[in-house]
Amino acid sequence: MLEIVVTVAGGVYRFIEPVFIVAAVLSLVALVPLGLISGSTRRFASAGMLVASFLFTFTTWLYAVLVTATILGGFWLFVGLFFGGIGVVPVGFVGALLVGAGNEAFGIGFGVALAVGARFLSALWDPTPAP
């Protein structure tokens, strides 16, 4: 069962990783400068950052599933996915730190920072609540 999870998550991750990279570059190169200009460009940048934040969140979650499954095993993947709302992202991050996989922990932390930062900028540039 664990092999199926890793295979499916790895296949989806291989597809979405280039999209993640393009979205990160576009966010930094295009959306951040547009967000600094007031007016309609700020609303466009806010919407773009909101969409990018969902992509960053999903990609980070997939990466954390892969890290947790491959480094910590099926038990901890089960704990992260189904027990007490802990979440696979913190389980994967802490587990990677504990076993000395610093690159993987950095990848998870970077993904979380990108997702939270994009969501923050989206809310900052367009503070009106959605209907």
N, C-alpha and C positions, 0 to 999 in steps of 0.2 A: 504493500500500500504506500509506503514511504517513497519507493522508487517512482510510483505513478505521480505522486505529488511533486517530486523534484523534476520529473520529466515535463510535466505540464507547466509548472511555474517557470522552469528554465526556458521552455519554448516561447512562452508569452514574454518573458523578460528579454530574450534575444530580439524579439520583434519590437518591443517598446523602448529598449535602451537608446537606439538612435533617435527616436522621436523625443525622448527625454532630453538628449543632448541638444537637438535643434531648438526645442522649446526653451531650454535654459539660455542658450546663446541669443535667441530672439528676444527673450525677456530682458536680458541685460543690454543688448544693443539697440533694440527698437522701443520696447514698452517703457523702460525706465525713463529715457529721454522724453517720450510722449507724455508720461505722467507728470513731468516737471513743468509742462506747459499747461496753463489753465484753459478751461473751455471744454469743447467737445472731445479734444484729443485726450484729456484726462479721463473722461468716462470710458473711452475706447481702451485706454491703457488699463483701467481698472477691470474691465470685463476680460481683457486678455490675460491679466495676471490671475484672475479668479479661475479661468479655465486652466491655465498653466499650473496653478496650485493643486488642482485635482489630479492632473497628470503626475506631478511630482509626488503627491501623496500615494497614489496607486503604485508607482514605480518603486518607491521606497518600501512600501509594504511587501511587494513581490520580492525585492532584494532581501528583506528581513526574513521572509519565509524560506528562501534559498539558504541563507546563512544559518538560520536556526536548524533547518533540516540536515544540512551537510555537516555542520560543526558539532551541534549539540545532540542531534538525533530526534527520533520520532516522539519520544516522551515529552521533551521540552517543546516541540512543535505543537503537540496536543495541548499542553499547558498554556502556551501562548495564544492558541486559537480559541480554546473552549473554556478555560477555567477562570472564573472570577473577574473577567474583563481586564485581565492583565495586558494582553495584547502581544502580538508576535514581534512588534518593533522593539519595545523595551527588553523583551526576553532575548532577542537576537543581539541587541546592542550590549547588554550586560554579559551575556554568554560569550560573545566575541572578545570582550575585554578580559574576562576571566581565563580564557584559554590562550590568550596572547595573540589573537588575530586582530591586530591593531588596524590594518587596512580595511577589513570588513567593518569594524566598529566605526571607523572614520566615514566609510561610505554611507552607513545608516545615519550617522549624525549629520552628515552633509545633506542628505536627502530630506531629513526632518527640518533642518535649518532653511533649506530652499523652499519647502512647502509652507512653513510658517511665515517666512519672510514674504513670499508672494501673496499669501492670504492677508497679511498685515498691510502691504502696500495697496492691495485691492480695496480694502476697507478704508484706508486713509485717503485714497484718491476719490472715492465715491461713497460717502458715509450714509447715503440714503438707504433705508432698509428695503429689502426686496418685498414685493407684494405677496 
